[in-house]
Amino acid sequence: MSSNTIHRMWALVAVVVLAVGTWAVVGAYRGDFKDTVTVRVAAQRAGLALDPGAMVKRNGVRIGEVDSVEIADRGATITLAIDADAAAHIPSNTAVRIRSSTVFGGKTVDVLDPAVRADDAVVDGAQISADSVSVEVNTVFETLTGLFDAVEPEKLNEVLGALAHALNGRGAALGVALDDLDTVLDTLTSRLPQIETIAESGAATARIYADAADDLISTLGHLTTTAETITDATPQIDDLLAGVLGLADRGDAVLAPNSDEIVKAAVLFEPTASLLEEYSPMLTCFIKGVDVARGEAEKVSGGNGATMLLNSTILMGTEPYAYPKHLPKVAATGGPRCGELPRVDLSQVPTPYVVADTGANPFAESTGGPALVPQSILEFMLGGSGR
């Protein structure tokens, strides 16, 4: 083997050794030879400036890096590669926060320790949630750009100028208004349970009105007709109101001087009114019975609505008033009683009656039918008292 061939072989070995050494140094720098745990983070968004290779920190110490960022319609999935030694001390119920150390700088992922730590640690393939994602200046500028595209700057300038002119010199009044508003809000906050109860009751009432909406609309339609009628009758209503006012003036002139006497009369009439109220059913059936008797009496007497035929005779009266036998008493009890009224059949004649404790009984000596009294005619003709 020639010396040139040997030299070429040694040169090739040196190149291979140099390449392997470079790869090892780079891999060691990148952490390719470290034992890592893969953790996936579910976030509503990843934000800008979060790229693979971004640092993952816990308590300010780097414990891994972002392996990949996948953006979807409903959020983002961020894959973290965390050192196995550090992962062994991270509880499974931990969360992360994606933030930027400066306004324009790249983002990092901070692992947050929960208030109550779980007993187990995160494992390879675990999924945790993002507590918050900071908003970048780029996002703010993008939002403002969209806003300025929708709002015409010259009109916005006019509005802001008018607002500045309106508020100029009114800072003290605005401060007082804000203080008053704060007081009102504090009062409302303390009454939120009552307001919630009222709102729930209002919801129930609203449902009732919603169910009755058709009937209410129909009623309003009828009220429209009534309103039109009242409008057409406005002159007559004016005359009526004028007459009522005049009557009220005259009534006041009469009643005002006699108000005390009217009150006394009302107080004195109260027992009588109470008694009439108690006996009102009996009065009604009595009047109905009298009306029935009137109709039947017209038939018996030959009445035709204009004339009546009567056969009359003289009847002896009851015995004269005697003292103290016939002294009146106010001791009747028993309440209202209609008996057989308003219509009495012939089979019920003579009808039963109630003798009240009034000190007199007009039927005390009645036998319930006709009776022959000897010598009654002679006594009457000779001036006797008779019966």
Buried (B, 14 or more C-beta within 10 A) or exposed (E): EEEEEEEEEEEEEEEEEEEEEEEEEEEEEEEEEEEBBBBBBBBEBBBBBBEEEBBBBBEEEEBBBBBEBEEEEEBBBBBBBBBEEBBEEBBBBBBBBBBBEEEEEBBBBBBBEEEEEEEEBBEEEBEBEBBBBBBBEEBEEEEEEEEEEEEEEEEEEEEEEEEEEEEEEEEEEEEEEEEEEEEEEEEEEEEEEEEEEEEEEEEEEEEEEEEEEEEEEEEEEEEEEEEEEEEEEEEEEEEEEEEEEEEEEEEEEEEEEEEEEEEEEEEEEEEEEEEEEEBEEBEBBBEBBEEBBEEEEEEEEEBEEEEEEEEEEEEEEEEEEEEEEEEEEEEEEEEEEBBEBBEBEEEEEEEEEEEBEEBBEEEEEEEEEEEEEEEEEEBBEEEEEBE
